[in-house]
Amino acid sequence: MGVDEVYFRSGNMTGTYSSEAPRFRAELYEKRNKKEIRCMLCGNYCIIPPRKYGICKSRINYNGELYTLTYGNLSAIESRPIEIKPFFHYWPGSTALTISTWGCNFHCPWCQNFFLSQRKPPEKYKVIQPLEVVKAALKNKDKGICVSFQEPILLFEYSLDILRLLRNVELYFCYVSNGFMSSKALRFLIENGLDGLKVDVKGDEEVYERYCGGYAERVWDNIKMAKEMGIHVEVVNLIVTGVNDREESISCVIERIKKIDSEIPLHFTRYFPAYKFDAPPTPIKIIEEAWKRAREEGIKYVYTGNIEGHRGLHTYCPQCGCLLIEREQTGLLRTYLEGNECPECGERILIRGKITLPL
């Protein structure tokens, strides 16, 4: 081991950190004593000793201060249709410049993006300044910016700096998240301009405890708070074979949505084997039954995911059942809306932002 390196362990994670001080000070933490720090970014509230990092692998205690290893440390930057996230009622048909970093505060064994989420951020990297992201979105003619692919709250400080640049620019800003950020972090983001949040709900408390980490109540509390603060929210429930495919688990998700707001779009998505999980793909019948049950129980906008060509990709009027928006997996095909109203019965349909029609 070189003299300029120190090895450390935190939980079940190991790594090295250079003796050179990290560059970017983190926000949302408190000092417990002269050595330890409590990170306040997410519901894990990690207590971090000197030269160690939290569960997410992206925030380190260096000389009694908390630093982020992700500021401007982007693993991806590309323009993608908003429907892929999936957002179906948020700027439909638009594209968003999508950015991501490394690490996650969960450890879901079926993660599709494990090569990003389960990896410690590289120490040496070229900082991509927030202004570069905004300029790229404008150059691409994207309608907004989305933080996705791995848990976006790990780009908290970077997000705030982008949001400050967006105050005089007509671009939306959204997160695709597991929803386990602290309420303080979420409030900061919303107050500074975050206006779209897609949350992946994993299942009941047992699913979080056994497979993912965290706990369900923090996620549901954040969904409720986001709705109360007036931003657009959509929820995805990836139904994983043998994990959360029981009728009781699906009913629990439906009931929690109804309790908060039955207008929240709810997506039931089909799982496929990935990372450390090799259970067979979710039977389509289970996804279809969940889709039907949620509609019958009063959720206004219910969708299916990862089933190509399924009718659950489309939007129907919750009042009269009229087909309103047709989609394919990668985006919007056509709309029959008149303004934001059903052409048959006049029902006002939830749409945040403008609809961008395909060319």
C-alpha positions as CSV (number, residue, x, y, z in Angstrom):
1,M,0.0,0.0,0.0
2,G,1.3,3.4,-1.0
3,V,1.9,6.0,1.7
4,D,-0.7,8.3,0.1
5,E,-3.6,5.8,0.5
6,V,-5.6,4.6,3.4
7,Y,-7.9,1.6,3.4
8,F,-11.2,1.6,5.2
9,R,-14.4,-0.4,5.7
10,S,-18.0,0.8,6.3
11,G,-20.7,-1.8,6.7
12,N,-20.1,-4.4,3.9
13,M,-18.3,-2.0,1.6
14,T,-14.6,-1.5,1.2
15,G,-12.5,1.0,-0.7
16,T,-9.5,3.3,-0.8
17,Y,-9.3,7.0,-0.4
18,S,-6.5,9.3,-1.3
19,S,-5.0,11.4,1.5
20,E,-5.6,14.4,-0.8
21,A,-8.6,16.3,0.4
22,P,-11.8,16.0,-1.7
23,R,-12.9,19.1,-3.5
24,F,-16.6,19.6,-2.9
25,R,-18.1,20.1,0.6
26,A,-21.5,18.4,1.1
27,E,-24.6,19.8,2.6
28,L,-27.1,18.4,5.1
29,Y,-25.0,16.9,7.9
30,E,-24.3,17.4,11.5
31,K,-21.3,16.8,13.7
32,R,-21.9,14.2,16.5
33,N,-18.6,14.8,18.2
34,K,-15.0,15.8,17.2
35,K,-14.7,12.8,14.8
36,E,-18.1,11.4,13.7
37,I,-20.6,12.9,11.3
38,R,-24.2,12.1,10.8
39,C,-25.3,12.5,7.1
40,M,-28.8,14.0,6.8
41,L,-29.2,13.4,3.0
42,C,-31.4,10.3,3.1
43,G,-33.3,8.1,5.5
44,N,-30.2,6.0,6.3
45,Y,-28.9,8.9,8.4
46,C,-25.4,7.3,8.3
47,I,-23.0,7.9,11.1
48,I,-19.7,8.3,9.4
49,P,-16.3,8.0,11.2
50,P,-13.2,9.7,9.8
51,R,-12.0,8.6,6.4
52,K,-15.1,6.4,5.9
53,Y,-18.1,6.9,3.8
54,G,-21.8,6.1,4.1
55,I,-23.9,3.3,2.6
56,C,-24.2,5.2,-0.7
57,K,-20.3,5.2,-1.1
58,S,-20.5,8.8,-2.3
59,R,-20.0,10.9,0.9
60,I,-16.9,10.9,3.0
61,N,-16.0,12.2,6.4
62,Y,-12.7,14.1,5.9
63,N,-11.1,15.9,8.8
64,G,-14.5,16.2,10.5
65,E,-16.4,17.7,7.5
66,L,-18.6,15.9,5.0
67,Y,-17.6,15.9,1.3
68,T,-19.4,14.6,-1.7
69,L,-17.5,12.5,-4.3
70,T,-20.2,13.0,-7.0
71,Y,-20.3,16.7,-7.7
72,G,-19.9,17.0,-11.5
73,N,-18.9,13.4,-11.5
74,L,-21.3,12.1,-14.2
75,S,-21.5,8.5,-15.4
76,A,-24.0,9.4,-18.2
77,I,-25.4,12.4,-20.0
78,E,-27.8,11.8,-22.9
79,S,-31.1,12.9,-24.3
80,R,-34.0,10.5,-23.7
81,P,-37.8,10.5,-24.1
82,I,-39.6,11.3,-20.9
83,E,-41.9,8.3,-21.3
84,I,-38.9,6.0,-20.8
85,K,-38.5,7.1,-17.1
86,P,-41.5,6.4,-17.1
87,F,-43.3,9.8,-16.8
88,F,-46.7,9.6,-18.7
89,H,-48.4,12.7,-17.5
90,Y,-45.3,15.0,-17.2
91,W,-44.4,16.9,-20.4
92,P,-45.6,14.1,-22.6
93,G,-43.7,13.5,-25.8
94,S,-40.7,15.6,-24.7
95,T,-37.1,14.6,-24.3
96,A,-35.0,15.3,-21.2
97,L,-31.3,15.6,-21.0
98,T,-30.6,12.7,-18.6
99,I,-27.7,12.7,-16.2
100,S,-26.4,10.3,-13.6
101,T,-23.5,9.6,-11.3
102,W,-22.4,6.6,-9.2
103,G,-23.7,4.8,-6.1
104,C,-27.0,4.2,-4.3
105,N,-28.4,4.2,-0.8
106,F,-30.2,0.9,-1.6
107,H,-28.8,-2.5,-2.6
108,C,-31.6,-4.1,-4.6
109,P,-30.4,-7.5,-5.9
110,W,-32.3,-7.1,-9.2
111,C,-31.0,-3.6,-10.1
112,Q,-30.9,-3.1,-13.8
113,N,-28.2,-0.4,-13.5
114,F,-26.0,-2.1,-10.9
115,F,-22.9,-1.2,-12.8
116,L,-23.6,2.4,-11.8
117,S,-25.6,2.1,-8.6
118,Q,-23.4,-0.4,-6.8
119,R,-20.1,1.2,-7.7
120,K,-18.1,3.8,-5.7
121,P,-17.6,7.0,-7.6
122,P,-14.2,7.3,-9.2
123,E,-11.8,9.5,-7.3
124,K,-10.2,11.1,-10.3
125,Y,-12.6,12.7,-12.9
126,K,-13.1,15.7,-15.0
127,V,-15.8,17.9,-13.4
128,I,-18.7,18.6,-15.7
129,Q,-19.9,22.1,-14.6
130,P,-23.7,22.6,-14.1
131,L,-23.7,25.2,-16.9
132,E,-22.4,22.6,-19.3
133,V,-25.4,20.5,-18.6
134,V,-27.9,23.3,-19.1
135,K,-26.2,24.4,-22.3
136,A,-26.3,20.8,-23.6
137,A,-30.0,20.5,-22.9
138,L,-30.7,23.8,-24.7
139,K,-28.5,22.7,-27.7
140,N,-30.3,19.4,-28.0
141,K,-33.7,21.2,-27.8
142,D,-34.6,19.1,-24.8
143,K,-37.6,20.4,-22.7
144,G,-35.9,19.6,-19.4
145,I,-33.2,17.8,-17.4
146,C,-33.7,14.6,-15.5
147,V,-31.5,12.9,-13.0
148,S,-31.9,9.1,-13.4
149,F,-30.2,5.7,-13.8
150,Q,-29.1,5.5,-10.2
151,E,-30.3,7.3,-7.1
152,P,-30.4,11.0,-8.0
153,I,-30.3,12.4,-4.4
154,L,-26.5,11.6,-4.5
155,L,-26.3,14.6,-6.9
156,F,-28.0,16.8,-4.4
157,E,-25.6,19.7,-4.3
158,Y,-25.1,19.5,-8.1
159,S,-28.8,19.5,-8.6
160,L,-29.2,22.6,-6.5
161,D,-26.6,24.4,-8.6
162,I,-28.3,23.4,-11.8
163,L,-31.7,24.5,-10.4
164,R,-30.2,27.9,-9.7
165,L,-29.2,28.2,-13.3
166,L,-32.7,27.2,-14.5
167,R,-34.4,30.1,-12.8
168,N,-34.3,32.2,-16.0
169,V,-34.4,29.2,-18.4
170,E,-37.5,27.4,-19.5
171,L,-36.4,23.9,-18.7
172,Y,-38.1,21.5,-16.3
173,F,-36.1,19.5,-13.8
174,C,-37.1,16.0,-12.5
175,Y,-35.9,13.1,-10.5
176,V,-36.3,9.3,-11.0
177,S,-35.8,8.1,-7.5
178,N,-36.3,5.4,-4.9
179,G,-37.9,8.1,-2.8
180,F,-35.7,7.5,0.3
181,M,-34.2,10.9,0.6
182,S,-34.7,12.8,3.8
183,S,-37.7,15.1,4.0
184,K,-35.3,18.0,4.4
185,A,-33.5,17.2,1.2
186,L,-36.7,16.8,-0.7
187,R,-38.1,20.0,0.6
188,F,-34.9,21.9,-0.4
189,L,-35.1,20.5,-3.9
190,I,-38.8,21.4,-4.4
191,E,-38.3,24.9,-2.9
192,N,-35.5,25.4,-5.4
193,G,-37.4,24.2,-8.5
194,L,-37.7,20.4,-8.7
195,D,-41.1,19.9,-10.2
196,G,-41.3,16.2,-11.2
197,L,-40.6,13.1,-9.1
198,K,-41.0,9.5,-10.2
199,V,-40.7,7.1,-7.3
200,D,-40.0,3.4,-7.4
201,V,-41.9,1.7,-4.6
202,K,-40.3,-1.6,-3.8
203,G,-43.1,-3.2,-1.8
204,D,-44.0,-3.6,1.8
205,E,-41.7,-3.2,4.8
206,E,-40.5,-6.8,4.5
207,V,-39.3,-6.3,1.0
208,Y,-37.3,-3.2,2.0
209,E,-35.8,-4.9,5.1
210,R,-34.9,-8.2,3.4
211,Y,-33.8,-7.0,-0.1
212,C,-33.2,-3.3,-0.5
213,G,-32.5,-1.5,2.7
214,G,-34.4,1.5,4.0
215,Y,-38.0,1.3,5.0
216,A,-41.3,1.9,3.2
217,E,-42.8,4.6,5.4
218,R,-40.0,7.1,4.5
219,V,-40.9,6.6,0.9
220,W,-44.6,7.0,1.3
221,D,-44.1,10.1,3.5
222,N,-42.0,11.7,0.7
223,I,-44.6,10.9,-1.9
224,K,-47.3,12.5,0.2
225,M,-45.1,15.6,0.9
226,A,-44.2,16.0,-2.8
227,K,-47.9,16.0,-3.7
228,E,-48.8,18.4,-0.9
229,M,-46.0,20.7,-2.1
230,G,-47.6,20.8,-5.6
231,I,-45.0,18.9,-7.8
232,H,-45.9,16.2,-10.2
233,V,-45.5,12.7,-8.9
234,E,-45.7,9.3,-10.6
235,V,-45.2,5.9,-8.9
236,V,-43.7,2.7,-10.3
237,N,-44.1,-0.7,-8.6
238,L,-41.7,-3.2,-10.2
239,I,-43.4,-6.5,-9.5
240,V,-40.6,-9.0,-8.9
241,T,-41.3,-12.8,-9.0
242,G,-41.4,-14.3,-5.6
243,V,-40.7,-11.0,-3.8
244,N,-43.7,-8.6,-4.1
245,D,-46.0,-10.4,-6.5
246,R,-48.5,-11.5,-3.8
247,E,-52.0,-10.1,-4.0
248,E,-51.6,-8.5,-0.5
249,S,-48.4,-6.6,-1.6
250,I,-50.1,-5.2,-4.7
251,S,-53.2,-4.3,-2.8
252,C,-51.1,-2.5,-0.3
253,V,-49.5,-0.3,-3.0
254,I,-53.0,0.5,-4.4
255,E,-54.4,1.4,-1.0
256,R,-51.4,3.7,-0.2
257,I,-51.8,5.6,-3.5
258,K,-55.6,6.0,-2.9
259,K,-54.9,7.3,0.6
260,I,-52.6,10.0,-0.8
261,D,-54.3,10.9,-4.1
262,S,-56.0,8.6,-6.6
263,E,-54.8,10.9,-9.4
264,I,-51.2,9.8,-9.0
265,P,-50.3,7.8,-12.1
266,L,-49.4,4.2,-11.1
267,H,-47.2,1.9,-13.2
268,F,-46.9,-1.8,-12.6
269,T,-43.7,-2.9,-14.3
270,R,-42.6,-6.4,-15.4
271,Y,-39.3,-7.6,-13.9
272,F,-36.6,-9.4,-15.8
273,P,-33.6,-11.2,-14.2
274,A,-30.6,-8.9,-13.6
275,Y,-27.6,-8.4,-11.3
276,K,-27.8,-11.0,-8.5
277,F,-31.4,-12.1,-9.0
278,D,-32.3,-14.9,-11.4
279,A,-36.0,-15.6,-10.6
280,P,-38.0,-15.9,-13.8
281,P,-39.6,-12.8,-15.4
282,T,-42.9,-11.7,-13.9
283,P,-45.8,-13.5,-15.5
284,I,-47.7,-11.1,-17.7
285,K,-51.0,-12.3,-16.1
286,I,-49.9,-10.9,-12.7
287,I,-49.1,-7.5,-14.2
288,E,-52.5,-7.4,-16.0
289,E,-54.4,-8.4,-12.9
290,A,-52.7,-5.6,-10.9
291,W,-53.5,-3.1,-13.7
292,K,-57.2,-4.2,-13.7
293,R,-57.5,-4.2,-9.9
294,A,-56.0,-0.7,-9.5
295,R,-58.4,0.7,-12.2
296,E,-61.4,-1.0,-10.5
297,E,-60.4,0.4,-7.1
298,G,-60.4,4.0,-8.4
299,I,-56.8,4.8,-9.4
300,K,-57.4,7.2,-12.3
301,Y,-54.3,6.5,-14.3
302,V,-52.8,3.0,-14.3
303,Y,-50.2,1.6,-16.6
304,T,-48.2,-1.5,-17.4
305,G,-44.4,-1.5,-18.1
306,N,-42.0,-3.8,-19.9
307,I,-44.8,-5.5,-21.9
308,E,-44.4,-4.4,-25.5
309,G,-47.6,-3.4,-27.2
310,H,-49.8,-3.8,-24.2
311,R,-52.9,-1.7,-23.9
312,G,-51.8,-0.6,-20.5
313,L,-49.3,1.7,-22.1
314,H,-52.1,4.1,-23.2
315,T,-54.1,6.7,-21.3
316,Y,-57.8,6.3,-21.0
317,C,-60.4,8.7,-19.7
318,P,-61.1,7.8,-16.0
319,Q,-64.7,9.0,-16.5
320,C,-65.8,7.5,-19.8
321,G,-63.0,5.1,-20.8
322,C,-62.2,6.9,-24.0
323,L,-58.7,6.3,-25.5
324,L,-56.8,9.6,-25.0
325,I,-53.1,9.0,-25.6
326,E,-51.4,6.2,-27.5
327,R,-47.8,5.2,-26.7
328,E,-45.1,2.7,-27.5
329,Q,-42.4,1.7,-25.0
330,T,-40.1,4.5,-26.1
331,G,-42.5,7.4,-26.4
332,L,-45.8,9.1,-27.4
333,L,-47.4,8.1,-30.7
334,R,-50.6,10.3,-30.8
335,T,-53.1,12.1,-28.6
336,Y,-56.8,12.7,-29.0
337,L,-57.0,15.2,-26.1
338,E,-58.7,18.6,-26.8
339,G,-56.5,20.8,-24.7
340,N,-56.3,18.7,-21.5
341,E,-59.8,17.5,-21.8
342,C,-61.5,14.2,-22.9
343,P,-63.1,14.9,-26.3
344,E,-66.1,12.6,-25.4
345,C,-67.1,13.7,-21.9
346,G,-65.0,16.8,-21.1
347,E,-63.2,15.2,-18.1
348,R,-60.2,17.3,-17.2
349,I,-57.1,15.0,-17.6
350,L,-53.9,15.4,-15.5
351,I,-51.1,16.8,-17.6
352,R,-48.1,18.7,-16.2
353,G,-46.5,20.8,-18.9
354,K,-47.0,20.9,-22.7
355,I,-47.6,17.9,-24.9
356,T,-44.9,17.6,-27.6
357,L,-46.4,15.8,-30.6
358,P,-44.2,13.4,-32.7
359,L,-43.1,14.7,-36.0
